[in-house]
Amino acid sequence: MSSRGALLVLAGAAGVAFVLSRTDRGRIAASDAVETIVKAVTPRGIRNNNPGNIEWIADAARRWRGMVNKDGRYGVFDTPANGVRAIGGELRANFRRGQNTIREIIGEWAPPSENDTSSYMRAVAGALGLDPVTGVDLPLSSQRIPELAAAIIHHENGVQPYKFDDVVAWVNS
């Protein structure tokens, strides 16, 4: 759904909620309706404080800090900070394994069997100021993790709701 479409849905929901809120019985229905609509238009990753859509880790000893539940195959984090921190941890693990190009990192993050990986790579390269064609194969340093995390968040959710300074702080915490 486009951002304009989402705004129209929210505006309609607000109108319905206002009308329903004029009666005692309607107050409950209105709050439920608004909550349902907000959930419907909020990307799953943002709703779950998991903006990288990191998969649920069943083994509690291996689970990222703050991963408290699961929503289907994806983890739910207690705070956005812990969800973004986990993205940083995953990216650091990529670098430790020698995966330091956008092609290698995004190829693992969003495999072609499930995603339009080429489009994802081009979007991340562009967000990092690299040529979307040749830049996907340039080695990156671990200092670019906040930029990578921000680009992943935007691509996974269609929006970037966090300030870049917060992303930097969270991936480095």
C-alpha positions in Angstrom: 0.0 0.0 0.0 1.3 3.5 -0.8 1.9 6.0 1.9 -1.0 8.1 0.5 -3.3 5.0 0.6 -2.3 4.3 4.2 -3.0 7.9 5.2 -6.5 7.7 3.6 -7.2 4.5 5.5 -6.0 6.1 8.7 -8.1 9.2 8.0 -11.2 7.1 7.4 -10.5 5.1 10.6 -10.2 8.3 12.6 -13.6 9.4 11.2 -15.2 6.1 12.1 -13.7 6.1 15.5 -14.9 9.6 16.2 -18.5 8.8 15.2 -18.4 5.5 17.2 -16.9 7.2 20.2 -20.1 9.3 20.7 -21.8 6.3 22.3 -20.8 4.1 25.3 -21.0 0.9 23.2 -19.2 2.6 20.4 -16.2 3.6 22.5 -15.0 0.0 22.8 -15.7 -0.7 19.1 -13.9 2.4 18.0 -10.7 1.7 20.0 -10.7 -1.9 18.6 -11.2 -0.6 15.1 -8.4 1.9 15.3 -6.0 -0.6 16.7 -6.9 -3.1 14.0 -6.4 -0.5 11.2 -3.1 0.8 12.7 -1.8 -2.8 12.8 -2.9 -3.4 9.2 -1.0 -0.4 7.9 2.1 -0.6 10.1 4.8 -2.9 8.6 5.3 -6.1 10.5 8.9 -5.4 11.2 8.1 -2.0 12.8 5.1 -3.5 14.7 7.3 -6.3 16.1 10.3 -4.0 16.9 12.1 -6.2 14.5 12.8 -3.9 11.5 15.3 -6.3 10.0 12.8 -9.1 10.0 15.2 -11.4 11.8 13.9 -14.9 12.2 12.9 -16.3 15.5 15.7 -18.2 17.3 14.2 -21.1 19.3 17.3 -21.7 21.4 17.1 -19.2 24.3 20.9 -19.3 24.8 21.5 -18.1 21.2 18.6 -15.6 21.0 19.3 -11.9 20.6 18.9 -9.7 23.6 15.3 -8.5 23.8 13.9 -11.2 21.5 10.8 -12.0 23.6 8.4 -13.8 21.3 7.7 -14.8 17.7 5.2 -13.8 15.0 5.2 -16.6 12.6 8.8 -17.3 11.6 10.0 -13.8 12.8 11.1 -12.7 16.2 9.4 -10.0 18.3 11.7 -7.7 20.2 10.8 -5.8 23.4 12.1 -2.5 22.0 13.1 -1.0 18.7 16.6 -0.5 20.1 17.1 -4.2 20.7 15.7 -5.1 17.2 18.1 -2.7 15.6 20.9 -3.8 17.8 20.3 -7.4 16.5 20.7 -6.1 12.9 24.1 -4.8 13.9 25.0 -8.1 15.5 24.0 -10.0 12.4 26.0 -7.7 10.2 29.0 -8.0 12.4 28.7 -11.8 12.1 28.7 -11.3 8.3 32.0 -9.4 8.5 33.6 -12.0 10.8 32.7 -14.7 8.2 34.4 -12.6 5.5 31.2 -11.5 3.9 31.9 -7.8 3.3 30.1 -6.9 0.0 26.5 -5.9 -0.4 26.1 -8.9 -2.7 27.3 -11.3 0.0 25.4 -9.7 2.9 22.1 -9.1 1.2 22.3 -12.5 -0.6 22.3 -14.1 2.7 19.9 -11.7 4.4 17.3 -12.0 1.6 18.0 -15.1 -0.5 16.7 -15.2 -4.0 14.5 -18.1 -3.2 12.3 -15.7 -1.2 13.1 -12.2 -2.4 13.9 -10.0 -5.3 17.5 -10.0 -4.1 18.9 -8.0 -7.0 16.5 -5.1 -6.3 17.3 -5.3 -2.6 21.1 -5.1 -3.4 20.6 -2.1 -5.8 18.5 -0.3 -3.1 21.1 -0.8 -0.4 24.0 0.1 -2.7 22.2 3.3 -3.7 21.4 4.1 0.0 25.1 3.8 0.7 26.0 6.1 -2.2 27.5 3.3 -4.2 26.9 2.5 -7.9 23.9 0.1 -7.8 25.5 -2.1 -10.4 29.2 -2.2 -9.6 29.0 -1.1 -6.0 27.4 -4.3 -4.8 30.7 -6.1 -5.1 32.9 -3.4 -3.4 34.2 -4.5 0.0 32.7 -2.6 2.9 34.2 -1.9 6.3 32.5 -2.6 9.6 32.2 1.1 10.2 29.4 1.2 7.6 27.2 -1.0 9.7 24.9 1.8 10.8 24.3 2.8 7.1 23.8 -0.8 6.1 21.3 -1.3 9.0 19.4 1.9 8.0 19.2 0.7 4.4 18.0 -2.7 5.5 15.3 -1.2 7.7 14.0 1.0 4.9 14.0 -1.8 2.4 12.4 -4.4 4.7 9.6 -2.0 5.9 9.2 0.6 3.1 9.8 3.3 5.7 12.6 4.4 8.0 10.9 5.5 11.2 14.1 5.9 13.3 16.5 8.8 13.4 19.9 7.9 12.0 21.6 8.9 15.3 19.4 6.3 17.1 20.3 3.6 14.5 24.0 4.4 15.1 23.7 4.3 18.9 21.6 1.1 18.8 23.7 -1.0 16.4 26.8 0.0 18.5 25.2 -0.8 21.8 
